[in-house]
Amino acid sequence: MMVQAIAFYVFAGVTIASAAMVIGSRNPVHSVLFLILAFFNSAGLFVLMGAEFLAMTLVIVYVGAVAVLFLFVVMMLDINFVKLRQGFLQYLPIGGLIGLVLIVELLMVVSGWVVSPAGLKTAAINSQAIDGVSNTLALGRLIYTEYVYLFQASGLILLIAMLGAIVLTLRQREGVKRQRITDQLDRKPEDSVEIIDVKTGSGV
């Protein structure tokens, strides 16, 4: 029990510190690396809670795809971050005021958060009901039985968002050749191949 408590505080402390460095680091590449560190430590917290499937999903999906994609985009794009930081002090009071309001709201929510006895009783019953069942099986039963429609709706929302991003970024620009499948299928060998009869010793 002592080892689990120490591991919890270590994972939680590193997660909070790395999350603060994500927004406090001057180098955007370092920010993405701190974000990956935060994801790994969050996965460690999930393992301590017994949610191994969520931990592996967090590592595979977010670290293996999203965070690496962020890193590639930041490294490949030539962004002038010095120019982006211009006028930072001008908007600092407004940003500080918004941050203060959010902190006050979070404190109000946390201070008024009370767990009902009925909720604790239901959680105890559910924990006894799934005793001996793996985390993945229990999560699959819950998603695909009680929340199947919400799960499908979230998938449709993500699909629509992906299609909207593709449509918004697909632009017609002059001088850029585009692939036309019909032109490729209608193409004949004599349209692209020219046979030249070169006489011996004359060269091309």
N, C-alpha and C positions, 0 to 999 in steps of 0.2 A: 504493500500500500504506500509506503514511503517512497519507493522508487517511482511509482506512478505519479505521485504528487510532485516530485522533483522534475520528472519529465514534462508534466503539464506546465509548470511554471517556466521551464526552459523554452518549450515550444511557444507558449503564449508571449513571453517576453521578446523572443526573437521575431515573432510575427508582428507585434506592435512596433518594434524598432525598425524592421524592414519596411513596414507600411508607411512609417513616418519618413523614411529615407526615399521612398518612391516619389513623394511630392516635394521633398526638400533637397534632392540631389540636383546639382547644376547640369550634369551631363545626362542627356536622355538615355544613353546606352546603359549607364549605371542605374538609372531608374527602372529600366526593364529588368535588369539583373536582380535588383532588390525585390521586384515584383515576383520573379521566379522563386526567390528565397522565401517570400511570404507564402506562396502557394505550397511549397514543400513543407513548411512548418504547419500550415493549416491542415495538410494531409496527415501529419503526425498527430494533431489533435483529434482528427476523425478516427484514427486508429485507436487512440486511447479511449474513445467513446464506444468502440466496438463496431464502427461503421467502416469496415474495410473496403466495401465496394465503392462508397463515396470517396474514400481516400484515393483509391486507384483511378477513379474517374477524374478526380481533380488533377492528379499528376499527368494522366494520359491526355486529357482534353485541354486543360488550361495551360499546363507547362509544355506539353508536347506540341500543341498547335497554336493556341492563342498567343501566349507569351513569346514564343519563338517567332510568330508572325509579326508581332509588335517590334521585336528586335530587328528583324530583317528590314521592315519598313523604315525604321528610324535610321538604320545604317545605310540604306540605299538612297533615301531621299536627301537631297542637298538642301537642308532647311537652315536658314539664317536665324539661329536662336537668339543672337544678340539683338537683331531687329525686332524679334517677337517680344523680348523683354522690355523694350522701350515703352515708357508710359506705365510701368508696373506700379510705381509709387503714386501715380495719379489715381488709380483704381483701388489702391490698398485700403483706404478707409471704408469704401463700400463693401469690399470683400471681407474685411474684418467684421463689419456690422452683420453681414449675412452669416458668417461663421459663428458669431456670438449668438445669434438667434437660433441657429441649428443646435448649438450646444445646450442652450436653455430648453429647447423642445425635447431633446434627448434625455436630459435630466428629469424633466417633468414626466416623460413616459416611463423611465426606469423607476422613479420614486413611486409612481402609482401602479406599478405592475404587481398584481396579487394573483397567485395561483389558487384557483378554487379547489375546495376539497373534492368535489365531484371529478375535476380533471385529474387530480392525483389518484383517485380510486380507479378511473378508467385506464390511466397509464399503468397502474399496477396489474390490472386484469389483462391488459394487452401484453405486458411483459411476461406474465405467466402463460398466456395462450401461445406465444411464439417461442417458448422455451424449447431449445433443441433444434430450432430452425435456423438456417444460415441467414446472414444479413441480406444477401442478394435475393434469396427466395422470398423473404418477408417483404422486401422492398418491391419486388416484382408483383407479388400478390396484391399489395396495396395500390400500386399504380395502375395495374391492368384490370382491377375489379372496381374499386370505389372511385378512382379518379381517372378512368380511362378516357372519358369525354374531355376533361380538362387537359389531359396529356395530349390528345389528338389536336385540340384547339391550339395549344402552345406550339405544336409542330407546324400547323398551318400558318400561324402568325410569323414564325421564323422563316418559313418558305416565302411568304409574301414580302417580308423584309429583305430577303436575299434577292428576289426578283426586282424589287424596287431599287436596290443598290446597283444591280446590273444595268437597269434601264437608265438610271441617272448618270452613270459613268460611261455609257455607250454613246459616243459622240461621232458625228460625221466631220472629218477634217480633210481639207484639200491636200493633195499630194501623198495621201496614205492609201496604199493598195489594200483592197479587201478581198477576201476569198469569196468567189461565187461558184457554187457547186454546179449550177446549170451550165455555165460557160465551160467548166472543166469536163463535164460529161459530153458536151457537144463538140469538144475539140477533136480535130482529125490530125492524123500524123503529118499530112502535107501542109498543115497550117503552122507547124512548129519545127519541122525538119526540112532542111534545104540541102539537096544533093548537088555538089559542085564537081564538075569534071575537070580535074587538074591535069594538064599535060605533063608528061615526064620531063623533068629538068627545069620546069618553069616556076615551080613554087606556087604558093597561094597568093 
